[in-house]
Amino acid sequence: MTKQEAIEAMKVVNQVNSENPKLAVPRITGSPFRVLNLYACLGGNRYKWTDCEVTAVELDPELARMYKERFPNDTVIVADAHQYLLDHYKEFDFIWTSPPCPSHSQIRFTQAKGRNDDVYKAEYPDMTLYQEIILLDNYFEGKYVVENVIPYYEPLIPAKKRGRHLYWTNFNLPSELSNRKVKIGVGADEVAKLCRFHEIDLSSYKGEQRKDKIARNLVDYEAGLTIFNTARNIITQSNIKQQSLFNL
């Protein structure tokens, strides 16, 4: 995608945002369940969420455009998700963040240590992951999920392993997340198979990221729904107890 195409894509997303003034609005008791979806991509995790008000942050303007087409009622922001979290975490009930995973990946590490070390160089793990976990765990009063791959090293902060992913949360996750099984292989039809599995269409994507990478990184929407409902049920029950206490 050219620079001009990126600018035009951002204009489309930002125009929609300007018509939907939900940014930086203080939390009001009784208002909708407010969710922040960071590094949103095409919203694999978000696909089956209902009865909520979602703000999605995505840096790639093409993915942001396609996310907005897929979820027209969400507020979509083209921005640095890491900085947005720091600036706006107080405004939400539930936060899902999936920071960049390549520098933690077992596959990339194996490639860098093996025959492809001329292509995949050794690199420092991106500490964005742990910065966000520490911030949310200590400052955020709602429920949160930080999702990433299983790394090639022992995680610096203990996490919950479910399927091919690690989850850091401040609530108990079910042992089973209703993950659907998908076999990720290689070949010309890999992207098509993953698109069918996630119910997405990447044919209009004109950005610089590889389509197979985009499709592989999506969280299974059934797992996303299970996690979302678990967090919301906990928050709802907590609110009911609090209201009952004040009604005594």
N, C-alpha and C positions, 0 to 999 in steps of 0.2 A: 504494500500500500504506500502511495506517495505521501509526502508531507501535506499536500493540499487535500488529498482524500481524507487523511486523518483529521485535519481541521474541520472539514465539512461534516464528518461523522460526529465530532464533538459538538458542533453547532446543533445538530439534530437532537442529541441527548440533552444538552443544556437548555434547549428551547422547551423541551417537554418538562424539565425540572422547573423552569421559571413559571410554568403554568400550574405547577403543583407545589405550593409553598409549604412544604412540610419539613424543611431543613432547620435544624437548630431550634426547634420548638420545645419549650420546657414541658416536662412530664406533668400531666394533669390527671388527678384521680378520676377513674371512670372512663378514661380515653382508651382507644383500642390497644391491644397487645402489640407493643412496638419492638421490632426486630431489626438488628443490624447484620447484614450479610456481607462480609469482607472478602476481597479477592473473589468476587462473585462469579466470574467466568460466565457460563450459560445457566447457572443456577441448578446444577444437578442435585444438590442437597435440598434446594428450596422447592422443587417441582410440585410436591403434594402438600405444602403448607397451606392452611386455610385460616380464615378468620383472624388475620393479623395485618399489621401495617409494616411493610418491609422497605428499608432503605438499603440499596445494594451499591457497593463501591467497587469499581473495576478500572484499572489503569489503561487497558487496551481499548481505545475508542470503538474499534470494530466489534469486539465482544460486548461492550456496553450497549452498542446499537442493537445487536441481536438479542441481548438479554431483555432490553426494553420492548422489543417486538414480541418476545415470548411472554413477558409479564408486564403488560401495559399499565397495570395499576400500581406497580412498585415505583418508588423514587429511585432513579438510577443516577449515580454521580461518577464522573470520570475524574479520578483523583488517586493519590497515593493512599492506599488503605491503611498502612501503618500509621501515618500521620493523622488520618481521619479518626482512627480509633482513639488516639491520645486526646484529640480535641473534642470528641463527641460521645465518649462512652457513657456519660451520665444520663444521656437522653433515651436510653433503651431498657427494655425488660429482659431481653435475651440477645446474646451476641454469638454469632458463628463466624470464626475466622479460619481460613486455610492458607497460611503464609507460604511463600515459595518453598518447594521441596527438593529441587534437583541437587543442591549441595549436601543434602542429608541422605540421598538415595543409595541403597545397596547396589543397584544396577550400575549407576554411574561410577561408584567407587570401584566395583569389580572391573569395569572397563578401563579406568585410569591405572589400575594396578596390573592390568594384563596387556594383551596385544594391542589395544587401542590407546595406549598411553600417549601416542603422538597426537591424538585427537582430543581425548578427555584428560586434561591436565589435573593434577592435584589442586584443590582449592579449599579455602577455609569454609567451614560450615556457616551458613547465614544465621546469625544470632537473633535476627528478627523474631524467629519462632519463640525463643525463650524470653525475650523482652515482653512479648505480648502475653505469654502465660503468667509471668510475674506481675505485670500490670493488672491484668484481670483478676488474678487471685487475691490481690491485696487492696485494690481500689474499687472494683466493680461490685455493686450491691445486688445485681440481678444474677441470672444464670448464664453461664458461658460454655462454649465448646471451642477448643482449638484442635484442628485436625491436620494430620500430616502423615507421611509415609513412615514405615518402620525403618529406622536409620541403620547405617553400617556400624555404628558405635552404640554403646550403652547410653540410653537417653539420660541427659543431665538432670531431668526432673521426671519422676515416675509417671507413667501414663497407663491408660487402659487399652489393651490390644483387642481389636475386633476385626477379624478378617485380615485384609491387606493394609489396614490403617491403624494409627495410634490416635487416641483421643485424650486430651486433657480437659477435665470438666470439674466444676465445683458441686456436682450432684452425682448420684449413683446411676450408672448406665445399666440397662438390662444386659444379661449375659449374651442374649441373641438380639440382633438388630434387624432381623427379617431381611438380611442381605440376599438378593437374588444372585445366582451363580452366573458368572460370565467368564469365558475363556479368552484371555488376551493373547493373541498370537501375532504373527507378522504376515505380511503379504498384501497384495493389492486390494483385497476386500476387507482389510482390518477396519478402516475408518467407517465403511458402510455398516459393518456388523455392530460396531460400537454406537453408531448413530441410531440404529434401530433399537439397541438395548436401552439407551438413555432417552429415546424419543426426542432427538434433536436433529437439526438439519444444518450442516456446515457448508452447504453448497454456495451460499452467498458471502462467506467469509473472505475478506480481501486483505487481512492483516499479515503480519510477518511471522506469526507463530505456526508451527507445524500442526496440521489438523489432527494427526494421530496423537500428538502430545495433548492437545486440548481435550480430545475425547477420553483419553486414558485417565486424565486427572480428575474427571468428574466423580463425585461420590454417588453411589447407588441411591436413587431417590427413596427407596423403601427404608434404607438405613437412616437417611436424612429425616424421614417422617417419624420414625420410632424415636430418635433422639429429640426431635422438636417436641413431640407430644409428651415425652417424659418430663422435659424441662417445664413446659407450660402447665402440666398437671400439678407439679410441685409448687409453682408460683401461684396457681389458682387456689390450691388448698391452703397455702400460707396466707393469702389475702382473705379467705373465708374465716380462718381462725382469728386473724387480726380484727376483722370487722365484728365478729362475735364478741371478742374481748371488750371492744369499745361500746358494744350495745348492752353490756351487763348493767 
